[in-house]
Amino acid sequence: MSPPLVALLKNTIERDGMLRAGDRVAVAVSGGADSVALLRLLEELRESLGVTLCIAHFNHQLRGKESDADEKFAESLARQRGIEFVAGGENVATAAKQHGWNLEDAARRLRYGFFSNLVASGDATRVATAHTADDQAETVLARLIRGTGLTGLGAIYPMRDRFIRPLLEVRRKDLRGYLSTIHQEWREDASNADTRRLRARVRGQLLPQIEENFSTAIVNTLGGLAALARDDERFWQLLVQERCNGIVKRAEGEIRILVRDILWPMGVLGVRVHDTDESVGRNPFRALTQRIIRRLFADISKERGELSRKHVEQVIQLAETGSSGSQVGLPGGVCVRKEFDHLVFSGAGSSRARKVQCSSMTTYAYAVDVPKRGSTTITVAELGKRFRLKVIDWPMRARETNRWGVILDAERLRPPVILRSWRPGDAYLPSGRRQKRKLSRMLIAGRIAGAQRSLWPVLTSEGRIAWADRMPPAKEFSASEATRTGLWILEDGG
């Protein structure tokens, strides 16, 4: 028995509120020294904590007979200790190949899926894993090597969801000493020494070198850094939530935010920094901007995972310099588009996101037979709209012209008359203007969102634009005092 280690573990559990009386704790036992030590330590504490234990073992099926031997060892340990045993397993290599995961990621996903199912089924209320202070230090170093942000430095959390890690302040060597003291055997996993894996090289080569030649306290130092990063992350999460509650609008599967609010998220508090402040260099709220972008992506995305730094910078650049209608594609089918003074985040399943995707690929053109009398209706399936072209007598009395709105001179229209989608380069001379204007500029000036522009309806006569929806008609086709027959275009039902 090791009273100091037991006391340390109890203090950690009670200080962080990891367990409550009545909890049923599934102890994740691989058969290695750390997990076996965690089980034996919790055995010594279960009465004082008022909890019950079971052993949960997941067979990764990666090492053939060795993996099966690990499972038999864990089952035998449960039988010896009089503790319930729950086993699960899956071929990790096959799953990794099927889903395109690396082996380490696949093993983690499947293992934690098994543990989560134990909680979901009611077989456990908490899952305890045997991550140690050494694991924490190795994780911080590995993430620094691969590249990480401040959030990643938080590394392994002592508590997350229903998982607890009560050994994060305990060194691996102390656990082995404890097992030797109580004459408890364990199994060694040879794959932990496979130096083809970064984690194994950090564990077996890098960390011992640092500890021997630079700092004997490096494990505690890196653990302290991770703890500080987690404290900062909790603050950031609360701040981002508070800011988003005030500046974000959610509707119809989309998230909208003003450009000024995403670039200056503290602006509502009246905080401003002069652009000439050399001590700042750039927007001092950029860190908050980046986190808001990540939060909005996580809220709209149906897939787990975080954005890369490159993706976040693309969204910032879209906000700072992108023109209305520009968009950025993010992982998982998420789209961020700029609509004048807003950024709009659309999820892969939203109807607006599907329209944005279709708008870049879909065009349409419908031949129109302009009637001599009455009206004709054109259904534009791509827009989900119908347009009615109605022939009317002209001129109307002045008091009626406002009711009719835009009227074309029907007699000036020459076949082929086509109702089609807007095309790049479209331009015409609007009624009341002296120079041609590009339709793209007119749509922007008319505050037509980019997601709508590429499908915007245009009527042409002999290839020349006569009318564009919500825009002034072309001067050469506009009704005048000489017009005898007018053509009124309206959405059916208008």
N, C-alpha and C positions, 0 to 999 in steps of 0.2 A: 504494500500500500504506500502511496505517496501523498501524504496529507497536504503539502504545499501545492501540488498540481491539482488535487481535488478542490482545494479551497479557491485556487485561481479560477478554475472552470466555473464553480458555483457563483463566484463574484461576477464573472462576465455574464452569465446567464441572467442573474437577478438584476444587474446594473442596466442591461440593455432590454430587459423584458422579453427575453427570447422564448420562455416557456411559462405556462400557467398551470396551476394544479388541475388535473384532469386531462391534460394533453396526452394524446397517444403519439409517441415519437417513433417514426421509422428511421432507424440509424442506417445510413448507406454504408454497407460493409463490402469492400472489394476483396478483402483478405489480406491487404497490405498492412504495414505496421500502424500507419496513422489512423485508419478506419477501425482497426481492432482496438487500438488504445482508446479511441473515442467511445466505443461501445463499453469497454470495461470501466472507464471513468463515469459514464452516465449511469451504469449499474450501481456504482457507489453513491450516486446522488438521487436515484429515482424516488426513494422513500421520502427524503427531505423535500424534494421538489413536488412530490405528489403526482408523478407521471408514470405511464406504462411504456414499455419499449417493445419494438419488434425489429428484426433484422431484415433489411431490404437489399437484395443482391441483383445486379444486372449483368448478364453474361453477354459480352460484346462479340463473342465467337470469332475473335481475331487470331487467337493463338492455339487453335485446335484443342489438343488434350490438356494443355496448360490452362486454358480458359475454363474447361470443364472441371479441372482439379480445383481451381479457385472457388467455383460454385459449391463443390462438395465440401471444401474446407469451411466456407461460410455456413453451410447447412449443418455441418458437424458442430461448429462453434455454438450455433443456436441451440442445438439439442443438448450440448454439455451445460449450457447456461440456463436451460429451461425457458428459452425465449422463442416466441413465434418467428417462423421464417417465411419470408415472401420472396419469390424469385421471378425474374423476368429475363427476357433475352431476345436478341435479334441479330441477324447477320449484318454487321455494320459495314463491311466492305461492299456487300451487294447494294445496300441502301445508298452508300456514298456514290456508287457508280450510277445508280438510277437517277439521283437528284443532282449530280454534279457537285457534291460536297467533297471537301478533303476529309481524310479519315478522322482527324481529331475533332472536326466540327460535327461530323456525322455521329461519332460516339457520344459527344456532349448532348446533341439534340435528342437522340434516342434514349439515352440514360435519363435525362431530365423529363422526357415525356413519360417514361415509366413511373418515375417518382411522382410526377404531377397527377397521374391517374390514380395513384394510391390515395392522394388527398381528395381528389374528385369523387372517388368511390366511397369515401368515409373510412377507409382502412387506416388512415393516419390523419392527424391534424397538423403535424409538423414533420419536416424531413430534416435530419441533421447530417451534414456532410463534414468530412474531416480535413478541411483546408487549414493549413498551418501558417505561421509567420513566414516560414521559408517559401511556401506557395505564393503568399502575397508579394514578397520581394521579387520572386522570379517573374510573376505576372507583370509587375511594374516595369522591370528591366526589358522583358520581351516586348511590351507595348511601346516602350521608348525606341527600341531597335526597329520595330515595324513601322513606327510612326503613329502618334496618338495626340489627341487634344487634351485639354484639362479634364474633361469628363472621363476620358479613358484612364487617367492617372488614379482615379478612385478604385480601380482594379476590382478586387473581390469584396463584396459588401457583407458585413456580418449578418444582416437579415435582408431578405428580399422575398416578397410574397410569403409563401409558407416555408421557405428554406432558411435554416439557421446554420451558422458556421462558428461554433463557440471556441474553436481552437486557434483563431487567427492571431492570438497573442502568445502562442506556445511554439517553441522551436521543435523541429522534427527530432533532433537528437535527444531532447528531454522526454519525448514520447517513447522512444526506443528504450531509454533508460528505465522508464516506468514499467514497460512490458517485461524487461529483464528482471526487474525487482519482483514482479508478481509471477514470474516464470510462465509467461504467456507467449505461445508461438505465433508466428505470422508467416505470410508468404511474400516472396520477392517477385516483382514483375520485371522480367528481363527487358521489356520494351522501354522501361524508364531510362535505360542506359543507351538507347539507340541515338547516337549523336547526329543522325540525319535530321532529327527533329530539333527545331530551334529551342524548344523548352528544355530538352535534355542537355543541350550544349550550355545553356544559361545555368542550369542546375549543376552540371558536373564540371564545367570549366570556368565560365565567366564569374559567377558569384563567389566561388572559392578563391579565385585570384584577387578579386576586390577585397574580400574579407582578410586575406593574408597580407596583401601588399599595400592596401590603401586605408581601409577602415574596418576594424573588428566589429563595429556596431552597425555595419551597413544594412543588415536585415531589419533591425529596429528603425533605422533612419528611413528606409524605403517604406516600411509599414506606417511610420508617422506621416510621411508625405502623402500616402494614400488616404489616411484618415483626414488630413487637412483638405485634400481634394474632394472627399465625400461631403465634408461640411460645407464647402463652397458650392458644391452641386446642389445641395438641399436649398441653399439660399437662392441660387439661380432659378431653380424650379419654381419656387414661390413667386419670385419677381416676374418671371416669364408668364406664369399663370395670371398674376394680377394685371400685367400689361395687356395680355391677350383678351382678358375679360372686358377691357375698356376700349380696345381699338379694332377688334375683329368682328366681322359679321358672317354668320353661317346660314346658308339657305340652299335648298335643292342640290345637296351633295357638293356644294362649293364653299370655299372660304374666301372672303374678300377683305382686303386691308388697304388703306390709303398708302400711297408711296411715301408720303412724308412721315407717316406713322411707323413704317417699317425701317426707314433710314434714320429717323430721329424719334425713337420710341419713348423717350423721356420728354419730348417737346411739350407735352401737355402740362408738364410741371414747370414750364417756363425756363428750363435749363438750356443754355446756348453757349457754345464756345466759338470764339472768333476763328475764322479759317486761317488767320495769320499766326495763330498761336503755335510757335515752333515746338513747344514742349509736347504738343498733342500729335501733330503731323497729319492726322486724318480724323474723321468722325470718332469722337471718344466713346460713342455708344455702339460701335461696330460689334463688340462682343455680344451685346444684348440683341442686336439685329440678327447676328448669326444664329443665336439660340432660338429666337422667335421663328426664323425660317425652318430650323430643324423641328421645332414643335408643330408648326403648321403642316409640314410634310408628314410627320408621324400621325397627326390627327386625321389627315385625308387619305393616307396610304393604307391599303389592306395588308401590306407585307411588313414583316418585322425587319429591323435593321436601321442603320443610320445613313445619312447622306455623307458623301465624301466632301472634303474641303473644296474641291473643284466645283462640285454641284452648287454648294452654298454661294461661292463667288460668282457663279453664272447668274444666280437669282439676284444677287446684289447689283451686278452690272446691268441686268435687265431693268431694275428699279431706277438706277442712276442715269442710264443713257439710252435705254431701249425706247423705240417709238411705239405708239399705240398700235396694237395688233401683233407686236412681236411676242414670241413665246419661247419657253425653255422646257425641254423634256427631262423629267427626273425618273429615277428607277421606279419600277412597278407600275408604269403607265401613268404616273402623275404628271400633270401639265401645269405650268405657271405661265399665265399670259398677262400682258399689260393692256389694260383698257383705260386709256387716258390717265387719270390720276389714281388709278387703283391697280393692285396686283390681285389676280384671281387664281387660287389653287383649286384644280379640279382633279378628282380621283378617277381612276381608270374606269369605274363603273357608272359614273355620272352621265346623264344625257348630254350635258353641255360638253363634257370631255369627248364624247363620241362625235358630237357635231364638229368640234375643233379638229379632231382627227380626220373626219370625212371631208371637211372643208378644204384640206390641202390636197385632196385626191379627186373630188367629185366636181363635175361641171354638168351643165344641162343646156339644151337648146330645143325649143318647141316652135314648129312652124305655125303661123297664125293666119287664118283666112279672115280678113277683115270684112264683116258683113256690110251690105249696103243699107240695111235696116235692122233694127233690133239689137241683139247682143250675142256674144260668144264667150264661152268660159274655157280657160286653160288651167288645168290642174298641174301644179309643179310638185311632184312627189318629193323631190329633194328638199324642198322647203316646208312641205306639209301645208301648202297654201293653194288657194284657187284665185285666179284673177279674172274679173269680168270686164270685157271690152264692150262698151255700149255706145252705139251710134245715136247722136242727138242732133236736133236742129240747132243751128247757130246763125247769127249771134243771139245770146240770151240777154234778157234785160239786165242792166247793171246790178240791180239789187240781188240777182240770182247767181251771179258769177262766184261769189264767195262760197255759196253752198256747193257748187259744182267742183270748185278747186281747179286742178290742172286739166286743161283740155287741149288735145292735139287737133290739127287740121287733118281730118280723115282723107281728104282728097290729095294731100301731098304724099301720103304713104304709098310706096311702090313695092310690089313683091320682089324678092321674098321678104316678108315681114317675120321677124324671129324674136321670140321672147327667150332670152338666154341669160346665163350667169355672167357677171362682170369678168373682164379679162385684163391682165396687165397691159398697160399702154392705152386703154380706152380713154378717149378725150373727145370733147365737143364744145361748141359755143353755146352756153346757156342763154336763155331768153333774158334780156336786160343787161347782158354783158357785152364788152367790146372785143374780148380775146377768148380764145379757147382755154379750157381748163381740163386738167387731168381729173378723171373721175375719182382716182384714189385720193387726191387731195380734197375733193369735195366730200367724200365719205368721212374723212378724218375731221374736216371742219364741221360736218354734220353730226359728229360724235357717234358715228356708227362703229360698234365694237369690232375689233379685228376678227373675232370668231365668226362674224356675220358677213364680212365684206366679200370674201371670195365667192359666195353664193348669191350676191346681191343681184336682184332682177333688173334687166336692161332690155328695152325694146328697140330693135334696129329695123331700118328700111333700106333695102339695097346695100346693106353692110354699114350704113351710117346710123349713129345713135340718135334716136328720136326722143327717148324718155328713159330716165332712171328713177327707180322708186324713191320718193321723198325728196327728189331733187328738181330744180327748175327744168322744164322741157327744153329741147334744143330749139334755138331761135328759128331755124328754117322749117321746123314742124309745128311750131306753136300757133294756136288759134289767134287770128287777128280780125280786124274789121272786115276783111275780104272773105273770111271763112264762111262757107255755107253749111258744111256738115262737120260736126265735131265728134271726136272720139274720146270718151271718158273712160279712164282706166281706174279700177278700184278693186280692192280685195273683196271677194264674193261675200255678201252679207253686210258690206259697208254701206 
